[in-house]
Amino acid sequence: MHELDSERAVLAESKAALARMYADVLVRDIPVIGGEDNDERFTNEANQRAHEQRTLALVDLPDVPLFFGRLDYEHGTIDGIDRIYIGRRHVHDGSGEPMVIDWRAPVSVPFYRATHSDRQRVLLRRRYGFSDSAELTGFEDEPMLGPEAHDQGDAFLRAEIERPRTGPMRDIVATIQPEQDDLVRAPLNPSICVQGAPGTGKTAVGLHRVAYLLYTERERLRRGGVVIVGPNRSFLAYIRKVLPALGEVDVRQITIEELITHPTDAIDGPETARIKGNERMSGVLVRALWSFVGTPAEGILYSKGAQRFRVHDYEAQEIVAALRGSTGYAAGRNALAQRLAHAVLVLMEQRGDSPDDRVQNAVARSKPVQALVNSVWPKLVPEQVLHRMLSDADFLAEVAGDDLTTDEQAALLWAKPARSWKSAKWSSADAVLLDELDDLIERRSGSLGHLVLDEAQDLSAMQLRALGRRCRTGSATVLGDVAQATTPWAAGAWDRVLSHLDKSDGRVVELDRGFRVPEQIIKFAARLLPVIAPTLGVPTGVRTVADALAVVRTAEESLADAVVESCRTALAGEGSVALIAADDQIGALQAELVGAGLEAGLLGDSEDSMEATRLVCVPATLAKGLEFDTVVVAEPARIVAAEPRGLQRLYVVLTRAVSRLHLVHSEPLPEALEQGVLR
């Protein structure tokens, strides 16, 4: 107990030091540059933002321990220091001496990598246990000399994973495993794609990788920024506290619909959305755009005083032909005006004049030149092109080439076309096509420094192209599981995903050890893999939990009562509880729970719905990426029947539990699951 008190004193001193660091930054004067020009104003705003971010990064979060581990080194290993505490951020005393070392620092690596056979001069590794209120409750030592106790690290990992949870996702910085650490600390380039089975911690790896890259490449990434793209707002709400807990507060977390900003009032059917998401659409869009460029039927006659200068039709045709397809659409239109003007200037010079650039620009803006440009190379917005494609069958057939079948063209055409592009209603898939057209018309400038795509297996080729355009010179971390691909427009294998992102040099790494989902649940869900993802091997669970899986069959009229009873039983234990059901069923089941006296939130109502109650009702389509201590799944057959890739959706749903999974059903389970079920 004396040593535990001593460690608590170290924690208290570290917290006091962090408070001093926070106070020092808070009162520090922000440098202000006098003047009103844009550069000085930008510098002042940047200084203000940097001060605000530094202040936020030093906030002591009440439920986040300052350190979680300790390394005792051989004497003098690190500048004479033989003991370091490892935590989520760097903390120093008033003289600059480190009290807590950031987990991302090179000196912290042995905490995750040292073994008895390669102890990296470490004598002892200590791990700490904390309560939910960040009170230090105990510690566990792993001597690196002498006989190895194989279960020490595993026991700590298990205790941390099984610690009851409520609310958003927690960081895993104290329990990062060596194979995860390899990915977290991988260089910024090349890009990395992580194929991760359920429970392997791929989302956590991606978030911790962001924190690590911001630590090692902060200046480089600050210019372009870092963006995390998630599948929906519920998922982003679930992960939103991880990076702030690691001291990183300046990372944008959005959905792809928020990144590609365009009003979307229409909804496509699955087949139409699949076609619009296919990479073949990129070729169709190119042909559609450039079909608006015509052939000059006549030249131009430019007048300057009494002089006349004629550029013949064949000369104008040669200029247009040379520009067509060799540049962006808008750039080509501007270049056409300049080249026509240059042809006029050549005629002027032949008559003895000495025109300069100002004269050429004046000619380019003149009425005869602009009239020809507008007639053969009209100014366009993306909506004009797409409206014509989706409303004019003959035009679509012309630009479809060999990329679209007759049936696919019919699926794309609007049943009732809008009168004009200004009144058209666009779908989410249309927004991505408009984004591609926008880039074809005028190439996007700038690039993100790093892009993280979570649940990337659900993205279409066209969505991936849109994301790649925003990260042309940056790198990416791609996270997903092809077995959990639930959208009909999913791009497919990871090499294709990387190709669409224009990151073909990225490397694909597989995580197949499930730390967070018990072995019994993983094996049960994996019965679906031969049907939904036959190329994948069966993931391995590293934990078994008593009574982890229960399957209850009941009569249809008793289903709601059985669900209520399962949720009530789950709430008698500790931690978070989720009821997951088909989207069209979840509202009625929530009403049954509330009617039975249980407090049950509904995911999607607000970003705080997972924190408001221990029991949350989750529509199956929003379950991806989430974790709960106990999951109750109602009527799996309804989940499967709700969409074309329903078995994939069910695989997602079955793998959300960290401790226990209860299936309640009246309709038969899918055949692969029914075999060998014990009731």
N, C-alpha and C positions, 0 to 999 in steps of 0.2 A: 504493500500500500504506500510505503514511503516513496518508492520510485514513481508510482503513478501520480502522487502529489507533486513530485518534482517535475514530471512532464506537464502536468496541468499548469504549473508555474511558468514553464517555458512558453506554453500556449498563451497565457495571459500577458506575458511580456511581449510576445510577438503581436498580439492584438493591440496593445498599447502603442507599439512602434508604428503599426499601420495607421492608427488613428493620428499619430504625429505627422506621418507622411501626408495623409489626407489634409490635415489642417495647414501644413506648409504650402501645399499646392493651392488650397482654397484662398489663402490670403495673398498669394504671390501676384504681383502686378503683371498684367498682360501688356507686352510691348505694343505701343501704338505709333504708327508712322503718320506724320502729318501730311496734309494734302488731300486733294479730292479726285486725283486721277484714278482710273480703273485698277492699275497695278497696285497702288497703295491700298485702295479699298479692299481688293482681293486679299492682300497680305494680312491686313487687319482682321478680316473675317476668318481667314485660315488660322491665325493665332488664337482667335476666340474659340473656334471649333476644337483646336488641339487642347486648349486649356479645359474645355468642358469634357472632352473625352478622357483626358488624364484624371480629372476629378472623379468621373464615373468609375474608371478602372480601379480606383483606390477605395471605393466604398466597401466597407466590411459587411458582407451579407450575413445576416444572423444565423442562417441555417447551413452555412458553408464553412467547414473547418479550414483554418489557415494552412495547416500541414496535415499530411496523412501518412508520412513515412520518414524513416531515418536511416542513414547509412553511417556505420562506423568503419573508418578506413585504417589501414596501417599508418603508423605515425608519419606525418609530414607529406602525405600523398598530395594534398591540394594546398599549396601555399602555407604549409605548416598547420592546416586545419585537419583534424582527424575525425570530425563528426559534422554531418550536415543534416538539416531537416529539409524535407522536400514537400513543397506545397503548390498551390494553384497560382501563386504569384510571388514575385520577389519582395521580401521585406528586409529592411536594414535598420540598424540602430542609428542614433543621431550622428555618429561618426562615420557612417558608411559601411560598417562591418555587416556582412550578411547574417541575418537571423533565420530566414527561410529562403531556400533556393527554388527558383522557378523550375517546375518539372520538365520544362522544355530545354533547359540549359544542358550542355554536353556532360557536365559533371553529374547530372541526375540519371544519365542513361543506365548505369549499373543497377539502379533500383529495379528496372524492368528486364535487364539482360543478364545480370550476373548469375552464374550457376556454380555448383560445387566443383565442377570440372574447369570452369573458367570464371573465377570469382572476381576478376578485375580489381584485385587488391582490397576487396571488401572483406571485413572481418565479420560483420553482423548486419543483417537487414531487419529493421523493425517496422511493423505495420500497426496502425492505430485503429481502434474502433470508436465510433462516435454515435451519439443519439441523433434523432432528427433535429434537435435544437443545437447541434454542433458541440455538445458537451463531451469531453474526452472520457470514455467509459472503460478503456482497457487497451492493452497492446499485446502483440504476439511477436516473438523473436525467432529469427531464423539464422543460427550461426552458420557461417560459410566454411568453417574449418571443422573437421571431425565428421562423424557419420551423418548421412543425409536423412532427414525426416521427410519422406515423400509427400505426406499429407498436409504439411504446414501451409504452403501457399494455397493449395486447393481448399483447405478449410476456411481460410480468410476470404478467398474468392467467393465461395459458396455463401458465407455469412453476409457479405456485402450485397450479393445479387438478391438474396432472399430477404433482405431487410425490407419490411413492409413499406409500400410506397403509396402516395396519393399525389395527384396533381401532375405537373409536367415532368418530363424526362430529367434524370440526374446525369451529371457527368460520370465517366468511368475512369477518371484519371488515376484513381488509387488501384485499379484492378486491370489496367491495360496488360494484355498478354503479349509475349514476344512476337508472335506473327502479326498481331495488331500494331505493335510498336514499329515494326519494319515499315508498315504502310504510313503510319502517322508521321514518321521522321523521313520519309522518302523525299528526294529533292523536288523542287518546284517543277522542273521539267525532267523527263517527259510526263505527259498526262498519265493518270492511273485510272483503271476501271476495276472495280471490286465486285465480283460475283459472290454474293454472300447468302448462304442459306439462312432461314429464319433463326434468330437468336444468336447469330455470330457477331453481332455488334457493328455491322457495317455503317449504320448511321452514326453511331458514336465515333467510329474511326474517322469518318468524314469530317465531323465537327472538331474533333481533336486535331486532325490534320490542318484544318483552317487555323486553329489557334497556334499550332507549331509554325506554320508558314508565316503567319503574321509576326511571330517572334524572330524568325531567322531572315525574313525577306521584307521587313516592314516598309522600308523606303521604296523598294521596287513595286510592291503591291499597292502602296498608297496612291500612286499616280492613276492606276486603272481601277482600283477598288476590288472588293471581293463580294460576290453575290452567291447566295444559296437559293436554289430553286427547288421547292417541294411540291407535292401533288395537290395539296389543298390547304386552306387556312387552318383546319383542325390539326393537321400534322404540324404545321409551322408553330401553332400555339403550343403544341406538345414539346417541341424542341427549343423553344425560344429562350429558356433560362440557362442552357448549357454554356454557351459562349460567355455571357456576362459573368457566370460563376468562375470562368477561367480568366477573367480580366479583359475580355475582348468585347467592346460595346459598339464597334463601328463596322458591323457586317450586316448588309442588307439581306433579309430573308423574305422571299416573295414566291408567288406561284407564277407559272408561265403565262397565265392569262393576265396577270398584273404587269409582267414584263413586256408583253406585246399588247400595248394599250390600244384598243379599238373597241367601240361599242358593239356588243354581240347580243342581238335581240332574237335571233333565229336559232333553231335546233335542228341539226341534221340527223337523219336516220343512220344506223350503224354502218350500212354499206356505203352510203354517200360519204360519211366521215372517213371510212377506210380508204376510199379512192382519193379523197382530197389530201389525206396524209401520206400517200405513197410518193416515193421519190420521183416517179415518172412525171408527176405534176410539174416538176421544175423545168423539164424540157418543154412541156405544153405552154407554160407561162412565158418562157423565152420567145417561142414562136408567136404567141398571141401579142406580146408587146411589140415585137419588131414588124409584125404585119401592118402596123399603123404607119410605118414609113413607106411612102410611095416613090414613084419615079417622076421627076420633073417633065412636064409636057412641053415646057418652053423655058427659055432662059430669062435673064433680067436685063432691063435697060435702065442704067443709072445716069441721071443728069446732074451736071455741075456747071451752073451758068449756061453758056451757049453750047457747051460740049456734051456729047452723048457717048456713053461707054456701054457696049453690049457684051454680055457673057452668054454664049450660045447654049441651047438646050443640051447638046451632047456634052459640053463642058460641065454643066450643072449635074448631069447624070453621072459623069465620072466621079465627081466630088462626093455625091451621095453614096455611090457604090463603094468607094474607098472607106467611107466612114461607117457604113452599115455593119453592125455587129462587132466592130473593132474597139468600141469604147462603150461606156455607159450611155443610156438613152439620153439623159439630160445633157451630159457632156458632149455627146455627138450633135445634139441640136445646137448647142452653143458653138461648137467647132464648125458646123455647116455655115452659120452666118459669117464667121471669121474667114473661112476659106473662100466663100463667094466674094467677100469684101477684098480679100487679097488678090483675087483674079481681076477685080476692077482696078486695084492699085497697080498691077502689072501693066494694064492698058494705059493708065495715067503716065507711068514712067516711060512707056514707049513713045509718048507724045511730048516728052521732055520735062514733065513735072517731077517734083521730089517730095511726094507725100510721106508723112510720118505715121506713127502708131495712132495718133489722135484722129487722123483722117480715116485710117482703116476702121477704127471703132465707130466713127460717125457713119461710114458706109454700111457697116454691119447693122446699125440701128435704123437705117433708112427704110422707107416704106417699101420699095421694090424688093429689097433683100428679105425683109421680114414677111412680106406677102408670100414669097416662094418658100421660105422656111416653114411658115404656118400651114401651107398647103401640102407639103410633102413630108414634113416632120413635125406633126402637131404636138403642142404641149399637152401632157397627160398627167393624170393622177391615177394611182393604182385602182381605185374604184371603177373608173371608166373601163379599164381593160377587163376586170373580172366580171363586171355587170354584163358586158357584151358576151363573154364566154358562157355565162350561166343562163343567158336569156335567148341567145341566137344559135339555133341548132346547126345551121349551115356554117357559121363562123367557128363553132366548136369542132365540127367535123374537119374543117380546113386546118386548124392548128393542132388537132389531136395527133396527127401523123400516125405512127405505128405504136404510140404509147398507150392509147385508150381504145378498148373495144367498143363496138356499137352499143352494147348493153351498159358499159360504164359511162359512155357519153349520155345515155338516156337517164342514168341515175344522177348525173350531175346537173342536168337542166332543171331550172325552176318550173314547177307546174303552172304558177301564175307569176310571170316576171314583173318586177317593179317597172314603173313607167320610165324611170331614169335612175342613174347611179346614185343620185342625191337622195332618193326616197327608198333605196334598197335596204333590206334588213339582212345583216350578216351573222353568220354562225361563228363559233370559236375556230373551226377549221378554216373558214373564210378569212378570219383575221390573220392566220399564219400565211395564207396565200397572198394576202394584201401586203404583208410584211416582206415577203420575197419580192413581189413586184416593186415595192418601194425601194428596195436595195438595187434591183435591176435598173430602175430609172435613175437613181442617184445613190451611189455606193456609200454605205454607212461609214462614218469616220470614227476613230477612237476604238479602244478595245479594253475590256475588263482585264485585270491582272490575273484573276483566278475565278473559275466558275465551278460550283459544286452542284451536281444534279443528283438528287435523291429520288428513289423509285424510278430510275431512268428507263427501266424495262417497259414502261407504259407510254413512252413518248413515241410519236410518229417520226418518220424520216424528215418530213417538212418542219416539224417542231424542232428537231435536232439541228437542222440547217439554220433555222432562225437563231437558235442559241449559239451555234458556232460563229455566226456573223458578229455576234456581240463579244466574242472572245477570240478574234482572229490572231492576235499576237500573244495572247495569254495562254494559260494552261488550265486543265480541268481535272476534277475528281468526280468520277462517274460511279454511282452506287446503285445496286439493284440485284434482282434475282429473277432470272428468266422464267422460273416456275411460278412467279407471282404476276406475270404479265396478263392483265385483265382486259385491256382495251383491244378492240378489233383492229386498230391501226398500229399496233406495236411494231417497231422497226425490225425486231428479230435479234439475231446473234450479236454478241458484243463487238465483233470486228466491224460489223455493218454500222452499229451505233457510233463507234469511234470515227468511221469513215464519213458518216453524215455530219458529224461535228467538225470535220476537217482536222481530226487528231489521230490520223492513222498510225502515227508513230507511238501512240500510247500503249502501255502494257496492261494486260488483263491478268488479275490475280484472283484466286479463289479462296474464300474462307468457308470451311465446311465443319468447323467445330462449334456446335451450338452451346454457348455458355449460359444463355438466358432462358432457354426453353427446355424443360425436363426431357430426358431420354424417352420416357414412355409416350409423351405427346408428340415428339418429333417422329418416332417410329410409326405412330398411328397416322399422322398426317402424310408421311412419306409414302403410304400405300397409294396415294393419288399420283405420285411422280411418274410411274410408267405410262400413265395416260396423258398427263399435262406437260411433262418435260422429260421424255425418255432418254435424252442424252446426259442428264445429270445423275450423279451418284447420290446415294442416300446420305444425308448429313448425319453427323455423330453428335449425340448429346453427352456432355461431360458430367451432368448431374442426374440423379434419380431422386424423386420426391415421393414419399408415401402417399398413396391414394391420389396420384396426380391426375388420373383419367377416370371419369365416370360417364357411362352412357345409359340414359334412362329412356325407355320407350313407354308412351302413354297413349290413351285414347285421344282422338282429336278434340273432343269436348273437354278434356281435362288438361289440355296443353298449357293453357294460361296458369292454372293452379300449380302445375308441376314447375313451371318457370318461376313463379313467385316463391315456391318452396326452396328451389335451388338457390335463388338469390338471397333468401333469408338465411339459409345455411351458410352461404359464403360470407355474409356480413357478420356472422357470429365469430368468424376468424379475424385476422388482421389484414390490413392493406386494402388496396383498391380492387373494386369489383366492376366488371363490365358485362352487360347483357348485349349480345350481338345477334341481330336478326336481319332478315331481308328488309330493304328500305321501306317497302309498302306494309310491313308488319310491325315495325319497331314502335310507331306511335301508339298503336293499340296496346301493345305489351307494356309500354311505359304507363299508360293509363291504368292498367291492371295492377302494376306495382304500387302506384300512388294510392289507388283504391284500397289496397291491402295494408296501407299504413307505412309503406317504405318510401323514404325520400330518394327519388331517382331523377337525375338530370338527363338531358338529351343532348348528345354531342351535335354541334352545329348551331345550337341556339345562340351561343356566344363563345368568344375565345377562352372564357374562364369556366366553361361548363365542366371541365375535368377537375377543377379545383373546388367547385361549389359543393359537391357531394362525393361520398365514397363510392356510391353506386351510380354508374352512368350508362345510359342506353345508347348504343352505337349502331347507326345504320351500317350495313355490311360494306357499302362502298366507301366509307370513311375510316375503316379499321386499319388500313395499310400503314405500317410503320409504328403503330402504337403498341404499348405493353401495359398489362395489368397483372396484379397478383393472381386473381382468379377470374376466369372467363366462363360465362354461361352462354352457350350457343343454342338458340331456339330454331328448330325446324330447318336443318341443313338443306333439305330438298327444296325448300322455297328459295334459299340463297342460290342454289344451282340453277333453278328454273328461271331466275329473274333476268339473266343475260346470256349472250352466246358463249362467253367464257366463264360460265358459272362455276365449273370445277376449280379453275384457278382462283376464283374469288373465295371459294370455300377453303382452299389450302391456306390462303392468307388468314382467314378468320380463325382457323384451327390452331394457328401458331402465334397467337397473341398473348398466351398465358405464360407467366414466369413461374408459377407454382402449380396451379390446378386448372383443369379444363373439365367442364360439365356439359355434355350434350343432352338436350331434351328434344325428343321428336315423336311425332305420331306417324308421319309418312316414312316409307322405307329410306334408309341411308343409301348413298351411292354404292354400287356393287363392291367396289374396291374396299370401302370402309366396313361394309357389313360382314365380310369374311372374318371370322375369328373374334367378333366382338363379344366380350363377357358382360353380362348384365346382372 
